Amino acid sequence: MSLAATGDVNLRMIDPVDNCRQLLALIAPPRCLFCGLRPHAAAVNTVEGCCPGCRRDLPWNLEACPGCALPSAGAQRCRRCRERPARFDRAWTAFDLAEPVHASLLGLKYRARFADGRVLAQLMAQALRDDGRALPDCLLPVPLHWSRLMRRGYNQAQRITRVLSAELGVPMDESLLRRRRRGRDQIGQSAAARRANLRGVFEARGSLQGRRIALVDDVMTTGATFDELARVCRRAGAVDIEVWAVARTRLA
């Protein structure tokens, strides 16, 4: 089954809610998500809800290994990635997992603060455009198990991916990847334990033959989730796999 045939690929459409938000922004510029100030409309720096000063001071992950997104002088591939490359081709995150980004991600994940997710995803999209990188054919959010989705009511990775899809003009598929079993909580687990916990957890419910894809999540910790998903996507035919996250923890 091809991506085009799934019927789940997002297309950019006219959104009346978004249009209303843009109109309100002209009348009363939104307050900055991070400092709470309301800058002049011309100073919002193209991202609604983030003033130029806060944007400048955010913990951007500027010099990072392209294989694991951990800090690396000159943005060169680190020794660990050279000796033991991941199953995906490249990793990129917009930020280090530090304040105020960390608090915003926690708000999105556990308190349904969707405005935080929207602003962070728009900042991601702006950084990707500024980087001038070639964009993939489609975006795939990291899936949640149905039981966790029912309890939380939403998938934070899906929320982020929807904004990226609209901002970058890259289609997304929300249903191609499925989490077959829940598995144990990954928080506090070592990289080896995470890999063992995730083995066989995911499946692809369609073909990715010849596709260049980007897997999207809120946080990249050890990369084990992305690595297992990349294995599944390779088997489904993906020829190039990037992994994107809002932030990268330094605990790997």
N, C-alpha and C positions, 0 to 999 in steps of 0.2 A: 504494500500500500504506500503510495507516494505521499509526500507532505501536502501536495495540492489537493489530494483526494480525501484528506481527513476531514475537511470542513471545520477544523479547529484553528487554522492559521489566522492570526489577527490581521485585519486590514485597517488602515487608518481611515476613520470616518469622522464626519462632522459631529462634534459632541456639544450639545447645548449647554451642559454644565460647565465645560471648559470655556466656551464662549462667554458665559456669564462671568466666570472668574477673571477672564482677560479684561472684560469691561470694567469690573470692580477695581482691577489693578490700576486702570487709568484714572479712576476717580479717587481712589484711596490706596496708594501703594501698600502692599502687604508688609507686615512686620517681619523682620529677619528671624528665622527659626532659631538662631543661635544667640543673638544678643537682645532680641525683642524690640529693637529700634525700627522705626519706619523711615527708610531712606527716601530720598527724592526718586521719583519714577525713573529718571534717566540714569540713576546710579545703581540700579539693581543688578547690572552686569549680566543681563539676559537670562538670569535664573531667578524666577519669582520666589521670594522667601529667603534669599541669602544676600546680605549686603556685601559690597566689595571688600570691606575690611575683614569680615569674618571669612570670606572666601579665600583671601590671601593667607589668613592665619590657620586654616584648617590643616590637619596632619597629612598632607599629600604624600603618597608613596612614589616619589619622583625617580629615585635611582634604585631599581630593583632587578633581580635576576629574572630574565624572561621565561625561565623554566619553572620557577616556584613562587615568584613575586616577593621573595624576601629581599631585604636590602643588599645591594651588591654595588661596589664601587664601579663607576662607569657603566652601570646597567649591563654588566657582562654575566654570562651564564656561570653560576657558582660551581664549585668543585663537586658538591653532592649531585647536582643535576647532570654534570658531565659524566660522572661515574655510574649513576643510577637514574637515567631519565625516566620521567613519568610517562604514562600512556597517552597523555594529552600533549599537544605540540607547544603551546605557549600558555602562560598564566599572566593575568593582569588584574590589579586591584587599584582603585582610585586612592584609597587612604590606608594609613596604618590604623590599627584598632586602638585609637586613643580618643580622649575627649576633645571636642564635644560629639564627635561622630559615634563613639561607643554608646553614649546615652540615647542618642537618636535611634540607633539600631535596636536597643533594648525596648524603647518605646514602641517602635514598629512591631517588633516580634511578640511582645507580651501585653501591650496595652492598646493595640489597634490604632496607633498614631500614624495614620496613612499619609498625613501631610509631611511627616518626617521622611517617610520612604520616597515620596514624590520628589522632594527637594534633593535628597541624596542621589536618586536615580538621574535627575536632570543634571546635577553636577558631574556625575559619571559620564553622561552622554556628551556634555560639553568637553570634558577632558579627552574623550575618545576622538571627537572631531578635531580638537586642537592637535592631537597626536598624529593625525593624518594617516592612520592605519587603514588597511583594506578591511572592509566590513564583511562578516560572514553571510552565508545565504539565509540562515535562520537562527533564532535564539530559542534555547530550551531551558526553562527554569528547573532547578533541582526539585524533584517531586517530594511531597510529604506522604506518609502512609495515611490511608483514609481515616483511621481512628484518630490520629492527631489532627488531621484537617477538620474532622467533625467537632473535636473539642475546642480547637482554636478558632475555627470559623473562616479561616483564610490561610493562604500560603504566602509568607512574606517574600520569598524568592519570585513567586508569580507576580506579586504586586510591583516589584522592582522591574521585572522583565517587561511588563506591559508598558511602563513609562519609557524604558529604553527603546522598545519596538516603535512606539509613536515618535519619539524624538529622533531616532536614527533612520527611520523608514525601512527597518529590517523586519520581516515577518517573524512571528513567534508561533510555536506549537505547544499548547498547554497540556496535550493529552498523549503525546507520543511516548514519553517516558513514564513508567509506573514503578512505584515502590511496592514490591510484592509482600514483604513482611516488615514489621515495625523495627525490630532490632533493639538493642539496648541503647540507652542515652549515651551520646558521644562525649558529653562534657567531662573533662578531666581525664579522658582516656589517652594513652600513648598512641603514637602513630601506628605501631604494630597491632595494638589492640583494636584500633579503629578499622584497620584493613581487614582483620579477621572478622570483626562484627559486621562488616558491610559485604562480605563475599556472598554473591548470589542474591542480594537484596533487590536489585533493580532489573527491569526488563524494558526492551524497546518494543512497542506495539505497532511498528510500521518500518518502512525502509528509509534509510538515510543514504542510499547509494549515490556516490559521487558528490555528496553535499559537504560544504564547509560550514561548520556550526560553532556556536559559542554557548557553553553551559553557564548558567547565571545563578548566583547565590548571594546571600547577604554577607557572610563572613567565610574566609578561607583560613582554616586553622592548620591542619597538617597536610591537607590536600587529598586525604584518603577518600572522601566522598567523590570528589571530582575524578580521581583516578579510577575508581570502580565504574563510575558512569561512563568515562571515556572508553573503558574496556567494552562495555555494552554497546556504545555507539560505534566503535570500530567494527564490531561483529555485524551491526546493522548497515554497514557500508560507508560510514563517514570517512572522508579522505583528509580532512583537516579539522582539528579540534582545539579551540581556544577555551580557556576558563576565565570567567570574569566574576569578580565579587566587589562589593562596596568597600570592604576593608580586609586587611591581612593582619592576623595576630602574629606576634613575634615569638610565640611559644613553641613553634615547630622544631 
